[in-house]
Amino acid sequence: MLPDILFRSFRDFISVSDFSKKKLAECCGGSRVIDLLLHFPSSISVRSGDIENFKSKLTVVVKIHDHIAPKNRSAPYRIIAYTQQGVEIHIVYFNYNKWHLRKTFPEGAQFTVSGNAKRTLEAIEIVHPDIVAAPSLYSSYVGIEPVYPLTARLTNKTVCYAIQSLLKILPEMPEWLPSSYISFGDALYNIHNPRSSDDLDANSPSRQRIALDELLAQQIKLRQIKSINQEHVSAPMVSTGELLSRVHLPFQLTDGQVSCIEDIKRDLASGRPMNRLIQGDVGSGKTIVAFLAQLIAIENHMQTVMLAPTAILAEQHWATFQKLFSNLSVQMDIMLGANRRGRAQQLMKLASGETQLLIATHAVLEDNVIFKNLGLVVIDEQHRFGVMQRLNLINKCHHPHLLTMSATPIPRTVLLGCYGDLDVSIVGDKPMSRRPITTIVMNATKVEALIEKIQKKDTQVFWVCPVIEESEELVDVYQRFEFLARILGESSVRVLHGRMNAEQKNDIMRQFRDNEFKILIATTVIEVGVDIPNANIIVIEHAERFGLAQLHQLRGRVGRGCEDSYCILLYHEPLSSVARKRLSLLRDTDDGFVLSEEDLKLRGAGDILGKEQSGFHSLRFSDYAYNGLLLQKAVDLSSRVTDPSVVDFLLKIFNRPEQTTIWN
């Protein structure tokens, strides 16, 4: 029988003040017994009982001899005491009420006193002891003490007492893992009663057990979500060939693209909602795969929408579709947030079903945007949208098919941990037409020599800066504009950043695409959706400030033409060891999947996923970057832990917030 006590309020089992109970709940993030037991120590403190060899904290039994109150209030108050061996101990207070201290430490009384101690010429001083107890409790305060993360006005002593009180009443629990693992109850006890600092290490058997259970609960939840999704029914879509047979692409699809299309065809024809993620490296051709999938939806007389995170990317998709499929007579439209001209007519065409394919930004998420029969949703750069935004779009129809794309390759452990409810297709190769890019790491002190070389080349250049406005530490876009304009002339340089309105940005991009100027100085607004074949050089200022994945994305803006391409990583001193490693990795490989794994190790999963991924719960006891083997064990175990009571118990233990996916 699984104990229910873990989910009762710890307030019923510990004898502390109501104020302390409130602070404990704040500290551990909940009021259940399990919430407090999962509040783990971050370090240890050694309380020594050896007067000769103590290091910092000392625990002794003393007899109070005298009180010495200073004449000057700012001086310390001293209580003179002696051990049974006659060693003089001074108990020292700086902020004090002398009447309270005299009452607390009456002359002739004996106490166990423990706290930070130091040896002086006169005696051993214990300043503001954090433990004052009866002599009989001496042994309880000698040895290793766990030290917990605390909130304001909560003491470590209170947390220790509360947790030890709960451990004493914890019943024996049945096990759900093989006997080769330490038991769940023993793991909790060991973590809160460490014998050395090794017991606090994430790789200790007890910590690994709790981490495995957390990952197991996560995987069970993902399996539940996927199972629920598969119970839904969606309109089956089988390609009739009405449109696909008339597609004549000016290039040959790669093996990876063909494989992805076959996966999508099977999903669409199944009668169950497709929930597939296409991931591939920069320039691998994911967008073409998505367009072909949308044509299948149109062949089945269903509407389809492609959601892009920026207007620049949306317009790029619009132009690409028109160029490649102009002979298909597809009724398509584009919806941008800043351009509301003709919006009423757009809405009417969507509601009537006249518009077959819509390319849109966040504007499509508004409540007044209604589709007649939306059957397929494509989300590009899916990591740039919050879960609730995707949910908003999916809820505009009844169990549609979903295809999401990510141009940032996602590490395998993150895929297993956060995308376990998705089917994944990988475009692992690149079109033969893509040119290799030479990556050069360069000190920013050589910028003038770099500009001289750029002047001699008949090509256009992206020049990326990390900030828009003036900064004491960073080169901003306008500072670099003034510098380059003095050398090349203002007509050769333009600025682009996210604070410009849509009309300004579109006008500048059009001019750059038409080769009306040489250098576009921009922020990371050009990170995705910019396809300028004549731009063969990208310079990234303060490259040491960017993550690997973002640098790789920016590098992918070039290499789209027929000329040799270059990515110049300009770094500014001082350069940290992590930044140096990051730039070296980018110089030595152009494999986005390799870089994604290294980026995970350098930055952690939180940064990889992005702040907007509110639907993904963070891990408390494990780390995707270093727990790949443990995660694989959790994936394997999740299919074997099937007892409904154990499943419910695990999910309740870790209080997993509902992973809000687009299907729920």
HUNOR-V915265 format. One record per helix or strand of 2 or more residues. SS is the DSSP state (A for helix, B for strand). FROM is the first residue (numbers start at 1). TO is the last residue. If there is no record, write none. Layout:
BEGIN
ss:from:to
SS:FROM:TO
SS:FROM:TO
END
This chain:
BEGIN
ss:from:to
A:5:7
A:10:12
A:18:28
A:33:37
B:41:48
B:57:68
B:77:83
B:88:93
A:98:104
B:110:119
B:124:127
B:131:133
A:135:141
B:143:148
A:156:169
A:184:192
A:197:200
A:205:231
A:244:246
A:255:269
B:275:280
A:286:299
B:303:307
A:311:324
A:326:328
B:332:335
A:343:352
B:357:360
A:362:365
B:374:379
A:382:384
A:387:394
B:401:406
A:412:418
B:423:427
B:437:443
A:444:456
B:460:464
A:477:488
A:490:492
B:493:496
A:502:513
B:519:522
A:524:526
B:535:540
A:543:545
A:548:555
B:565:571
A:577:588
A:592:603
A:605:609
A:628:638
A:644:653
END
